[in-house]
Amino acid sequence: MKIKKMTNFLKFFLGKRIIGITLCPFGVYIIEKYITDKNIINHESIHWKQQLEMLILPFYIFYILEFVVKLFKYGGYAYINLSFEREAFANDKNLEYLKTRKNYAWVKYIFHK
């Protein structure tokens, strides 16, 4: 996984509120101000692991499908209720998390509040 400074191209399409994005297999892109923030790097590293264990393309398909379903249930809060995001947000401050994380740990966040 390679950490890269977020490009203006990505900033344009993602908007101003996005700090980082993981685009496996290309790398992790973080806006320059946060490029050394350990919690953000850990958050994006969790997404990297999620994407690899799902063989990348199925991750994106499931992410979009889950987002559409959660959009009906949570409206503007759909993003923070996605299982992948919930796992990453719940563990991004635990810098040891990836050492003990079990495969497909995000699954328990699908229905769990």
N, C-alpha and C positions, 0 to 999 in steps of 0.2 A: 504494500500500500504506500502510495506516495502522496505527501501533503503538498498542495500547491496553492499559490495565491489565487483567489477568485478573479477571473477575468471580467472585464467590462461587459463582454458578450453575455456571460452568465448572469451578472448583476442586472442587466437590462431585462432578461427574460424572467428572472426570479423575483425581482422587486427589491425594495430596500430593507425589508424586515428579515430576509434570509441571511444568516451568518455563515452557514456552511452547508455543503451538499456532498454526498458520496455518490459518485458515478462509476461504479465498478464496471469494467476493469480499468477505467481511465485514471482514477485517483480520487482523492478527497480535495475539495476546493473550499477554502476558508477565506473570508475577507481579511485583508492584511492586518487590521487592528487586532484580530483575535487569533492570528496564525500560530501563536505560541501558547494559547490557553489550553492547559492540560485537560480540563473538563470537556471542552468542545472537541478536542482531538479524540478523547475517549468516546464521546457520544458518536462521532462519525466513524470511529473504529468499530463500534458495536454494529453500526449499519453495514460496514464493510463485511464483517463476519456473517451477518444475516444474509447479505446478498450472495456471498460465496457458498454458504451452505444450501441455498436454494438454487444454485446454478445460474444466477444472475437474471436471466429472462423471466423465469417463473416468479421471482421476487417482484419485479416491476408489474407483472400482470396482477398478482395478488394484491400488491400495494394499491393499484388503481381500483380494482374491484372493491376492496375493503373501504377505500376512501369514498366511493360512490354510495355504498351501503351506509356508512357512518354519516355521510352528508345528510341523508334523510332523517337520521336519528338525532344528530347533534348540530346540524347546520354549520355555522361558522366555526364550531369547535371540533369539526371532523378530524382535522389534522392531528391535534393533540390526543385524540382518542384512538388513533391507529395503533394496533398491537406493536408494530415495529418501533414507533415513536415512544410508546409508553414504556417499553423495555429500555430504550436508550435513555430517556429522561429519568427513569427510576434508578439508573445505575451509572450515569455519567460522572458522578462525583466519586464513585468507588473506582479508583485507578487500578485496583487489583481484580476487578470484575471479570475481565476477559480471560484471566488465568484459570478461573474456576467455573466459568459459564458453560452450561450444558448446551449441546446442539438443540436448535429449535426452541430455545427458551422463550422466544416471543409468543409462542402458541398460548401459553397460560395467560397472556394479556388480551386475548381476543374477547373474552366475555367477562373476565375478572375486573371488578371496579377498583 
